[in-house]
Amino acid sequence: MNSFLDSVCALLEQGEDVVIVTIAMQSGSTPRESGAKMAVRRDGSILGTVGGGLMEAGCMELGREMLTGRFASSAAESGPELAVIRHFDLSNEEAAKAAMVCGGRLTVVAEHIQAGRRGAEVLCAARDSLLQGKPCGLETTMERLEHTAAATREACFAVTGRKTPDCGHAASATLDCDGKTCRFTEWLQPSPRMIIFGAGHVALPTAAMASMTGFAVTVLDDREEFASPQRFPQARTVVLPDFGQAFAQLTITPQCYVVIMTRGHLHDKTVLEQALKTPACYVGMIGSRRKRDALYDQLRSEGVDESSIARCHCPIGLEIGARTPEEIAVSIMAEIIACRAAGNGDGAS
């Protein structure tokens, strides 16, 4: 979510309007879950996705209409920013003809966010909160515009209020309508963090894939020429004085994923000893089983208990026969994504 809002706010801060499409409610089998977002630009290009296929194409067309078509004229008449609520039935004959395999129903809220207005201000305040690692909420209050309603499938609303409520609700998004008034509320969590120790060949594709799959990435190394923004444009980079101080500049939370891939066994052991003392939800280390067993024996001889050692995933990654740095990165990210989906990073490979 951090990178999505960061990209959207960059457009808004450059003076470009966008339409944010969010899945507000869903039931049955749908391509994405409640809270999934997509931004539509005036040129028709998008950021993010709400699931692809026929439904996403309809949302893209809706976004273009809100920026340049029939809804744009409604905006000029009403004055306030507009929002459109549209319902999709992915089990009907139209979806079947388009070869969609989903069989559920969903409702999206499309919001016209105008640069320099309240919507942009609230959205970018949420962005700033997430970048600081703080969860936050978004709330939009809407009044229905009857003259732009299109039967029961779609209705247009004037936005009468926007704010950032306190976070704390279990659901990612709720849509409550009472007569002509609707309130759309979302609860946003910061992106999970991945901390990569070692900035070598495998770290490059791993950092790129982690960023692509929604992680906020930090790469650390004791070599300035390796841990550089030029090598890792999608990550924060930190140059360490030595690996003995690996965690001195970091705040590790239960939402952190620690990946150890330094250039030597000694450095790996130094980082692992520190990592196992943190509340990170996942700790993984690259290396062979032989290396792992020798390192674990050293840790046991130094008094590290079995339950702590068992937290480490080593060899890191799923067994897919990976050989190249890119293939190894795929195996690492596949394992981490599985742990993220399960909500539990514990357990050794």
N, C-alpha and C positions, 0 to 999 in steps of 0.2 A: 504493500500500500504506500510505503514511503516514496518509492521511486515513481509510482504513478502520479501521486499528488505533486511531487516535485516537478515532473514534466509538465503537468497541467498548469501549475502556478507560474512556471517560466513563460508559457504562452500568454497567460493573463497579464503578467507583469510587462510583457512586450506590447500590450494593447489589443490582443486577439481574443475575441469572444469564442466560447466553446459550449457545446451541449454535453452534459454529463448524464449518461444513461446508467441506471442502477437497478439490478433485480431486487424488487422490494418484497415480493412474496413468491413462493414456488411450492408446488406439490407434485407428487409422482416423480417420474424420471425426466429430469431436465439437464441440459448440457452444463450449466453452472449453478452454483448455490446462491442463496439470498446474500446480498451484499456485494456480489461481483459487479465491477464497474467498467465502463468504456467511455472515452471522450471522443466526440465527433467534431471535426474542424470544418471550417467553411468550404475548404477544397474537397471535402468528402473523405479525407484520410482519417484514421482512427488511432487512438492510443488505448491499450488494454483490450479486453474482449468480454463479451457476455455469453459466449458459447459458440459463435460461428453459425454457418448455415442460414436457413431461411429466416429464422428469428433475428439473428444479428443483422442481416441485410435489411430487414424491416426497420430495425432500430437506427441503422445508418441513414436510411431514407428519412425517417422521422427527424433525426438530428439536422439533416440538411434543410428540411422544410422549416424547422424552427429558426434556423439561421438566415435563410434566404427566401422561403416560400410563403405558404398561406399563413403559417403561424407568425411569421415576421410582421405581417400586416396587423394581426391581432395585438401584437406587442405594442405597435405604434398607437393603436387605439386605446389600449388599457393603461399604458404608462408603466406599470410594475413589470418586473421580470416574470417570465412565464414558466410553467411546468406542465407537462403532459403525462397523463397516466394511460398506459395502453396494456391491454390484456392479450396474451397469446395462448392458444390451445394447441399444444403440440401433438395431440392425439387425433385431430380431425382429418378429414379427407385431404385438405390442402397440404398438411404436413406430410401425409403419406405419399402424395404425388412428388414431393420434393425429396423423397428417400430419407427423411429424418427418422432415426430409430428411437428417438425419445417419445415418451407417451404421457407427459405431464402437462401441467398448466403453470403459467407464471405471469406475474405482473411487473412491469417496469415503470420507473419514474424517470422521465427525461427533463432535466432542468437546464434552462438557458442561463449560463453564467456569463455576465457581461463584465468586461474589464473595467475596473475602476468603481464598481458598484458593490453593494453589500454582499452579494453572493461570492464574489471574488475575495473579498476581505475575510469572510468566515472560512472559506475553503483553504485559504493560505495560512490562516491562523491554525487550522487543524494540521496542515502540513508541518508548520513549525513545532507544534506539540509532539507530533510523531517523531520528528527528527531528533528531539530531545529525549526520546524514549518514553514519552508519556502518552497513555491512551486518552482518547477524547471522543466527544459525540458531535453529531451534526443534526440539526433539526430544522425542517422547512414547514412552514404553515401556509396553506393554500386555500383560496376561495374559488369555486367553480365558475367559469364563464359560460353561461348557457348557450350563447350564440355560436360558440365554436365546438360544441359537443358533437360527437359523431356516434350516435346510438349508444350501445353499452360497451363497445370494444375500446373506445378511446374518449377521453375528455380533457379539456384544456382548463388550466387554473391560473389565476393571478397569484403570484407569491406575495404574501402579506407579512411574512416575518422569517428571519433566519437567525440562528444562534448556535453556539457550541455548548450544549448541556454537559453536565458531569457524566463521566463514563462509569459504567457499573452494571449495565444490563447484560443478561446472558445472551440474548439474541443479537445477531449482527445488524438486522434491520427490521423495522415494523412500520406498517402503514395503517393508520386509523382514520376512517372516514365517518362523519356524522352529518348526513344531509349534504349541504353544499361545501362543507369545510373538511379538509383532510390535513393530517399531520404526519409527515414522513420523518422518522428518526433513525439514525444509524449510530452504531458504536464501533469505533475504529481502534485497532490495536497496532502498535509499532511493528514494523517488519522484524522477524527473527534475525538475530545477528550471527554471522559466521566469522570466527576468528581463526585465521590461517597462519600458522607459525612455519616460516620457510617460504621464500619467494622464488623458488627454482622453476624448472620446466613444468612440473605437474601442477604447481600452484597457478600458473597462468590460465589454463582452461578451467580449472576448478573455480577460481574466482569469477571468471566470466559466466560460467553456468550457474553458479550460486546467485549472482546478481540477476540473471535472466529469470530465475525461478523464485524471486521474491525475497532474497536475503540481503540484509545490509552487511557488506563485507569489509573486514579489516585484515590487512596482510602485514606481518611483522617479520623482520630479518635484521641481522646485525651487519649487513652489507648495504651501504647506501645505494650503490649502483643497481642492486636487485630490488630493494623495496622502494621503488620510485613511482610517482604518479604517471610517468610516461609508460612504464611497463604495465601498470594496473589502473587504467583510466576509470574503471567502474568500481574502484575500491578506495577506501582510506588506507594509506600506507604509513607505517611507523618504523623508524630505524632504531633498533635497540642498541644500548651500549654493550650488552651481552645477554645471552639467553637466561642467565641466572636472575635477571630482572624482567623476565618475560611479561609478568602480569602487573608490574608496578604502575603502568599507565592505563590500565584497563579496569572497568567495573563489570564483573561477570555476574549475570543473573540466570535464573532458571530458563530463560528464553535464549540462551547462548549455545552455539554449537562450536566446539573447539576441534580443529583439524591440525594434526602435527605432521609436518613433512619437511623437517630441516635437512641440512646437507650431511648430517652425521649422527651416528647412534648416540654419542655422548650428549649432543644437543637435544635429541629426542627425549632421552631420559630426564634431562634437566627440566624440560618443559612439561613432560608428563607428570613428574612429581608435583609440580605446582598446580597443574590442571586438575588433578584428582582431589585437591583440597578446595576446589571451587564448587558452586552449586550448578554449574553448566549442565544442561539436560543431555548433552551428547559430548563424548570425548572419543576421538578416533585418531589412530596413528598408522602411518604407512610403514610397510616393512614385511618381511617374511615371517613365517611361524618360528623359524629358528632364532631369528633376531628377537622376536617377541618373547619367547621362552627364556632366553638368556637375560633379557632386560627385566622381566618379571621376577626372576630368581634374585637379581640384585635388589629389587625393591623389597622383596620379602625379607632378605637378609638385613635390610635397613629398618625393618619394623613396619612396613606398609601392610595393612590387613587385606585379606582376600576380598572382602566386599568392595573395597576401593578399587583394587586391581580389576575386578570383574566389570567395572563401569566402562573400561576401555574397549573400543572396537578395534581389534587388530588381528589379522591384516584388515585394514579399512576397506570398505566397499563390498559390493556383491560379487559373487563368483561368476563372471561372464567371460573369462578368458582374456581380459584386457591386457594389452601390451604397450601401446603408445601412450604418451601423456594424456592425449585427448580421450582415449578409451578408458584409462584409469580414472580420469575425472568423471566420466559418465557413470562408472561403477560406484564411485564415492557419492556422487549426488543422488543416485538411485537409492542407496542405502539411507542417506540422510533424509530424503523426501519421504521414504517409507516411515522413518522414525517420527518425522514431523506430523505426518498424517495420523499416526497412531497416538500421538501426544505423549510419547515416552522415548527418551533417548538412551535409557539404561540397557544394559545387557551386552556382553561381549560377542564379537563375531566368531 
